[in-house]
Amino acid sequence: SVLEKSPDDKDAPFTLCMLKGRRMASRTASEFIFEIPKSAASELALQAGDHVMLRFPDPTSPTGFVCRPYTPIAFSASQFTLLIKHYPGGKVSSLVWNLTVGDNVQVVGPMRHYEHEHTHKADDIVLIGAGTGITPLFSVLKALAGNEPHSSSKRIVLVYGNRTEEDVLLAEELLELQQQLKSFTVHHVFSQPAECDMSSSSTIRPSATGRISARVLQTLL
């Protein structure tokens, strides 16, 4: 069921989910796999584009909690995976990074803002994001890959901004989606490209440099 109360409301329903595993995804981001209890499978039934709130007790907060939204990059009836970047001084990301396997976390949600029929009816789809903002876009792309035939002529474009190639998240997974979706194109935009980013030997060559702007979008699209 979709959450109707504010996630920091002390009466908002939550599910205790155990951390099953974690792995480094980049120099500053990790994937965290949480188990969904069987008793909460219906309450925490996720769809593409949904996000959940991780909630931690915080006596310094007026509500008694601190929480942040995250979009799962993978999910099933029994578990979901979050891709989270650690920000120095970031309260919630630090709390998450200090978790060890076996710890339980309060999960509030799901919250839903994405309606699938919009993308199914569209002739062209353009997704724009930067950094960890790739997570909801990746969730939508996976859903499209599962529903669109390989031969579909629907034009799907992702414009993905990062500072350098090393900051790109889900690079291999995006390549796999390009193989599944015939008309799917990824444009990488690096704001601080290293010299190697521009070389022919680089794994990922940017389509543009600088920040994503109207000028860059006009050039790429």
C-alpha positions as CSV (number, residue, x, y, z in Angstrom):
1,S,0.0,0.0,0.0
2,V,1.2,3.5,-0.7
3,L,2.1,5.7,2.3
4,E,-0.4,8.4,3.1
5,K,1.1,9.9,6.2
6,S,4.3,12.0,6.4
7,P,7.3,9.6,6.9
8,D,8.5,11.6,10.0
9,D,5.1,11.3,11.6
10,K,5.6,9.1,14.7
11,D,2.4,7.3,13.8
12,A,3.5,6.6,10.2
13,P,3.6,2.8,9.6
14,F,7.0,1.4,9.1
15,T,8.7,-1.9,8.4
16,L,11.8,-3.2,10.0
17,C,14.1,-4.5,7.3
18,M,17.3,-6.3,7.9
19,L,20.5,-5.4,6.0
20,K,21.4,-8.6,4.1
21,G,24.5,-7.4,2.3
22,R,26.4,-4.5,0.9
23,R,29.0,-3.9,-1.8
24,M,31.0,-1.0,-3.1
25,A,29.6,0.5,-6.3
26,S,32.1,3.3,-6.7
27,R,34.7,5.2,-4.6
28,T,31.9,7.0,-2.8
29,A,28.8,4.9,-3.2
30,S,27.6,1.4,-2.1
31,E,24.7,-0.9,-2.8
32,F,22.7,-2.0,0.3
33,I,20.5,-5.1,0.1
34,F,17.6,-5.1,2.6
35,E,15.3,-8.1,3.4
36,I,11.5,-7.6,3.3
37,P,9.8,-9.6,6.0
38,K,7.2,-12.1,4.7
39,S,4.7,-10.4,7.0
40,A,5.2,-7.1,5.3
41,A,5.4,-8.2,1.6
42,S,2.0,-6.7,0.8
43,E,2.6,-3.4,2.6
44,L,6.0,-3.0,1.0
45,A,5.0,-4.0,-2.5
46,L,7.3,-2.0,-4.8
47,Q,6.8,-0.8,-8.4
48,A,9.3,0.8,-10.8
49,G,9.9,4.4,-9.8
50,D,8.7,4.0,-6.2
51,H,10.9,5.3,-3.4
52,V,11.1,4.4,0.3
53,M,12.2,6.4,3.3
54,L,14.9,5.1,5.6
55,R,14.1,6.4,9.1
56,F,16.4,6.6,12.1
57,P,15.7,7.9,15.6
58,D,17.1,11.3,16.2
59,P,16.6,13.1,19.6
60,T,17.8,16.4,18.1
61,S,15.0,16.5,15.5
62,P,11.6,18.1,16.4
63,T,9.9,14.9,15.1
64,G,12.3,12.5,16.9
65,F,13.4,11.0,13.5
66,V,15.6,11.8,10.6
67,C,14.8,10.3,7.2
68,R,15.8,10.4,3.6
69,P,14.1,9.0,0.4
70,Y,15.8,6.5,-1.8
71,T,14.7,4.7,-5.0
72,P,15.5,1.0,-5.2
73,I,17.5,0.0,-8.2
74,A,16.3,-3.6,-7.8
75,F,13.5,-5.2,-5.9
76,S,11.4,-8.3,-5.5
77,A,8.8,-9.5,-3.0
78,S,11.6,-10.5,-0.6
79,Q,14.2,-7.8,-0.9
80,F,15.3,-4.5,-2.3
81,T,18.6,-2.8,-3.2
82,L,19.5,0.8,-2.5
83,L,22.4,2.6,-4.1
84,I,23.5,5.3,-1.6
85,K,26.3,7.8,-1.8
86,H,28.2,8.7,1.3
87,Y,28.4,12.5,1.9
88,P,30.9,13.6,4.5
89,G,28.8,15.1,7.3
90,G,25.6,13.7,5.8
91,K,23.5,12.5,8.7
92,V,21.5,9.8,7.1
93,S,24.1,8.6,4.6
94,S,26.6,8.3,7.5
95,L,24.0,6.3,9.5
96,V,23.5,3.9,6.6
97,W,27.2,3.5,6.0
98,N,27.7,2.6,9.6
99,L,25.2,-0.3,9.4
100,T,26.5,-3.8,9.5
101,V,24.9,-6.9,8.1
102,G,22.2,-8.1,10.4
103,D,21.1,-4.6,11.5
104,N,17.5,-3.5,11.2
105,V,16.3,-0.2,9.7
106,Q,12.9,1.4,9.8
107,V,11.6,1.6,6.2
108,V,8.6,3.9,5.5
109,G,6.7,3.7,2.2
110,P,6.4,3.0,-0.6
111,M,5.8,6.5,-2.1
112,R,4.7,6.6,-5.7
113,H,5.0,9.5,-8.1
114,Y,5.5,7.7,-11.4
115,E,2.7,6.4,-13.5
116,H,3.7,3.6,-16.0
117,E,1.0,4.5,-18.6
118,H,2.7,7.8,-19.4
119,T,5.9,6.1,-20.7
120,H,4.0,3.3,-22.4
121,K,2.0,5.8,-24.5
122,A,4.9,8.1,-25.3
123,D,6.7,7.9,-28.7
124,D,9.9,9.5,-27.2
125,I,11.2,9.4,-23.7
126,V,14.0,11.6,-22.4
127,L,15.4,11.0,-18.9
128,I,17.8,13.6,-17.4
129,G,19.7,13.1,-14.1
130,A,23.0,13.5,-12.4
131,G,25.0,11.6,-9.8
132,T,22.8,9.4,-7.6
133,G,19.8,10.9,-9.3
134,I,20.3,8.0,-11.7
135,T,18.4,5.6,-9.3
136,P,14.8,6.5,-10.2
137,L,15.7,6.8,-13.8
138,F,17.3,3.4,-13.8
139,S,14.3,1.9,-12.2
140,V,12.1,3.3,-14.9
141,L,14.5,2.1,-17.6
142,K,14.5,-1.5,-16.2
143,A,10.7,-1.4,-16.4
144,L,10.8,-0.2,-20.0
145,A,13.3,-3.0,-20.8
146,G,10.9,-5.5,-19.4
147,N,7.9,-4.2,-21.3
148,E,9.2,-2.9,-24.6
149,P,10.0,-5.4,-27.4
150,H,13.7,-5.3,-28.6
151,S,12.5,-4.1,-32.0
152,S,10.5,-1.2,-30.6
153,S,11.1,2.1,-32.4
154,K,10.3,4.1,-29.3
155,R,13.2,6.6,-28.8
156,I,14.6,6.5,-25.3
157,V,17.4,8.8,-24.3
158,L,19.2,9.2,-21.0
159,V,21.3,12.3,-20.4
160,Y,23.5,11.5,-17.3
161,G,25.7,14.1,-15.7
162,N,28.7,13.4,-13.4
163,R,32.0,15.1,-12.6
164,T,34.2,12.4,-14.1
165,E,34.1,8.9,-15.5
166,E,35.0,7.5,-12.0
167,D,31.8,9.0,-10.6
168,V,29.5,7.2,-13.1
169,L,27.2,4.8,-11.3
170,L,25.6,1.6,-12.8
171,A,27.8,1.9,-15.9
172,E,27.7,-1.8,-16.7
173,E,24.0,-2.1,-16.0
174,L,23.4,0.8,-18.4
175,L,25.4,-1.0,-21.1
176,E,23.3,-4.1,-20.6
177,L,20.1,-2.0,-21.0
178,Q,21.4,-0.7,-24.3
179,Q,21.7,-4.2,-25.5
180,Q,18.1,-5.0,-24.4
181,L,16.6,-1.8,-25.8
182,K,17.5,-1.3,-29.4
183,S,16.6,2.5,-29.5
184,F,18.1,3.4,-26.1
185,T,20.9,5.9,-26.1
186,V,23.0,7.2,-23.2
187,H,24.7,10.6,-23.3
188,H,27.3,11.1,-20.6
189,V,28.1,14.7,-19.6
190,F,31.2,15.3,-17.5
191,S,31.6,18.6,-15.7
192,Q,35.3,18.0,-14.8
193,P,36.5,15.5,-17.4
194,A,40.0,14.2,-16.8
195,E,42.3,13.9,-19.9
196,C,41.8,10.1,-19.9
197,D,38.0,10.7,-20.1
198,M,38.5,12.2,-23.5
199,S,40.9,9.5,-24.8
200,S,40.0,6.8,-27.2
201,S,41.0,4.2,-24.6
202,S,38.6,5.5,-22.0
203,T,35.7,3.1,-21.1
204,I,33.1,5.9,-21.2
205,R,33.6,8.9,-23.5
206,P,31.4,11.9,-22.7
207,S,29.0,13.2,-25.3
208,A,29.4,16.7,-23.8
209,T,31.4,18.5,-21.1
210,G,30.3,21.0,-18.5
211,R,27.0,21.0,-16.7
212,I,23.7,19.8,-18.1
213,S,22.1,22.9,-19.5
214,A,19.6,24.0,-22.2
215,R,22.4,24.4,-24.6
216,V,23.8,20.9,-23.9
217,L,20.3,19.4,-24.2
218,Q,19.7,21.1,-27.5
219,T,22.9,19.7,-28.8
220,L,22.3,16.2,-27.7
221,L,18.6,15.9,-28.4
